[in-house]
Amino acid sequence: MSLDRARERSRVDPPAAESVVPRRGRGTELILLLFAIGIATFAYINVDLGALGRVPPNALGYLGGLALATGVAHVVIRIRAPYADPVILPIVVTLCGLGLAMIHRLDLADDTSHATAQLTWMGVGVALFVAVLIFVRDHRILSRLPYLAGLTGLVLLMLPLLPVIGHSVRGARIWINVGSMTFQPGEAAKIILIIAFAAYLVQKRDALALAGRRFLGVDLPRARDLGPILLVWLGGLGILIVQNDLGPSVLLFGIFVLMIYVATERISWIFLGLLLILAGGLGANAVVGHVAERVDTWLDPFADPTGQIAQSLYGLAYGGVVGTGLGQGRPDLIPIAESDFIAAALGEELGLTGLVAIILFYALLASRGLRSALLLRDPFGKLLAAGLAAGFFLQVFIVLGGVTKLIPLTGLTTPFMSLGGSSLVMNWVLVALLIRLSDAARRPVPSSSPSASSDTAQTQVVRIR
Amino acid sequence: MNSPIRRISAGCLLLCVALLINITYVQAFWADELNARPENRRVLLDEYSRERGPILLADDTPIARSVPDDSEFEFQRQYPQGPMYAPLTGYYSRFYGRTGLERAQNDILSGEDDRLFVRRLIDMATGEEPKGGAVKLTVQPAAQEAAYEGLEGYKGAVVAIDIETGAILAAANRPSYDPNAIATHDFDEQTAAKNDLDSDEDQPALNRAFAQRLPPGSVFKLVTAAAALESGEYEPDSEVPGPAQYDLPLSDKPLGNYFEGACGPGGTTTLIEALRISCNTAFAHIGNELGHDALLDQAERFGFNTQPLTDSDMNAATSVFPDDASEPETAYSAIGQFEVAATPLQIAMVSAAIANDGVLMDPYLIREVRGPDLVSPIEQTEPEELTEAVSSETAEQLTDMMVEVVDDGTGENAQIEGIDVAGKTGTAETGREDEPPYAWFTSFAPADEPRVAVAVVIEEAPDTAREDIGGGALAAPIARDVMEAVLGS
């Protein structure tokens, strides 16, 4: 909507657009970051106040660590991506801060020390974030080797199946051991595969957009173009069956379908994708007991009152509208609250109010990515930004919807909040890419076009259809 | 490519809205139901880890309180006086729930009550642990102790009422039980105590004072006498027939007195005399003369057929005067038999109304509800008139008649030196062969300026010979002790 209005405005009044000085928004970003660090530190202190009635002794150290990591990221953005969207980093820091506070809160209840590890992983994440911004100066270099990227992604996905290094946690074989450390290579594979999809689809989209037979008013793709989607579908099913993990397969396939739709502008791909998901789900249901079990738990979470969904719902209900206050609920009663169910723990202690804020943060982050996708001028960038942003929000929806009994539960991490290094680090990489893309989207075009300021860049977008 | 990107954005927005609607439903609308689910440990743990408010007597002595404890529940509920107040307090048990005031006043004690809402908001803002409010009773420790001591060795109950306000000053029961044993966190001990309580045939958990309905026998003659005086056809010295046996209309079975012979020379007596010696035949005759409707009306004006103590939700039993009765049944009703059944509380209300110039006050047990600071009052009970049971003239006449009973009649055991006591005995047939009767006594004092009304019932007195069981012998001394305890304080 706003886009159309902007287009209209520029048509009526082009000279005004010309005079606008490109706004980089780095000052805005700094102020928002101060708020983000403030919220994160306050939440951390609040946990101790609520649970133990004292200010944590390491509050200053915590504040320092957070501020340092954030400061480095901000400075690198100033240097390497000065036109980047100023809202992205503050949202990420806030989400990380809330996640850290909740992990710390669960540490207090369970007598563990995950928060320190998580903070360290955040440091690693920021380091990779910086590395991506420094080494990927233009996102278009990512499109050069689509098949290699695809292969790398597949290899990463398969790593946990290898005999020595791969192992299972809670039935899902998605982990590898390297020395004493464990990783979920699937997190990295997801990003690399999105890059590969984008690069591949940009090359092949003309062919894929060709219409085949018309069925029920929808142009179906030609049968011979179905290869790629079937391949990814089979891959997803493979992950599901071999690794016994529903979440990543649904997510990966979903992202691919969305990207193929963006690339070809043919809605039929979406229908086809949904059909394939349905078929795959029903098929998997027959083969893998796991899936039926998930659906049963979803339909009747109280059949096992100690089960995750029941406990999650109890936690959410107990929190009510305003929550119990950090440190004052019983989120430790929810099984694995620190990873998959961290949203339920947050919903309990921050209430509906807090959870709504968190969901809106995620939505805002995704909308910033999608906005970059609209603003970007190259098809690969558009496709990549859309894939990353929509895939990110799809993941948020799958995990939060599962935790709150909107949809059956599937194993996925809550971005930036769940305990776990791989997920946290790779989401920082994802954000680095979004920053890079938004920088490209908002950066004024060097010469030719007079109306190429960031504010009116929308006017340049050419509708293909 | 922008059009699909926009559509996808709209799709993301849709997913976002779905998430928001869903959590709003769960956390704002479904929450109460989820919290109420029995297997939801969170609510249980929360309830137990919160400092539950105390139950206090009129002088602020706690009869139930929560003390800090090392267990995962953080607090242990204690009942310092144990059995003496058990039928009032009830127990607060993790596995067996709540009874008595612990149940009836749970919202206040746990801090969940709407009247504590503002306090909860403040606690939420300041991060203070929420605490429950206090419930302060009207019960006076001296009166309760006298009543409980007096019942020793018997199965029975005592109720004492403040005449002017209707406040309940004592409500004692025997046998009783120790609520501490059921409130303990030790599962085995708790189960054993509960099993003992459930299997005891004497029903120690029953609050006899409020909930045990028994035939009132002769104490009901107060109601019949009141109806007679109110009808205008009788005066205290009106002559009434009082033969040795009253020939029931429509029946072959004669109705006799508790004692041998007639109630006066030539089979006639006066109303005042009939009450003094508790003459069955005279009251059976009066009952039939007045008719069932007049008796029903009078009984209802004293509170029969209406549940008392509904404000405090104490599950008090409704005393019964039958809706419908034939003539012989009416004769039996007039002397408190047939289907007439009353709780000790109801009988105390009859005395209290007579003492209060005929005005029946609504009895109440909870004097005040206080906030979690245990000082600031949230709600106070205001004394409330229920009905005018009898005219003040009738009340005066009944008082004089009851004074006669204690001065020189069946209730001599209730005499207090230097104070005029008004009373009435009752010895009610249980309706079962070979079972000793129920011994009743109700009274109030001082007769000229009444302050306290008492009702006592002894259901069983195992150590007393059957012929010695009677209201005057067993129940009157207890009533005297309770009245003395109240008047002495």
Interface residues (C-beta under 8 A of the other chain):
Chain A: L3 L49 G50 L258 Y261 V262 A263 E265 F302 P305 L313 Y314 G315 L316 A317 Y318 G319 G320 V321 V322 G325 Q328 R330 L333 G347 G351 L352 L355 V356 I359 L360 Y362 A363 A366 S367 L370 A373 L374 P379 K382 L383 A386 A389 A390 F393 L394 F397 L400 G401 T404 K405 L406 V461 R463 I464 R465
Chain B: M1 N2 S3 P4 I5 R6 I8 S9 G11 C12 L13 L15 C16 A18 L19 L20 N22 I23 T24 V26 Q27 A28 W30 A31 D32 E33 L34 N35 R37 E39 N40 R41 R42 V43 L45 D46 M124 G127
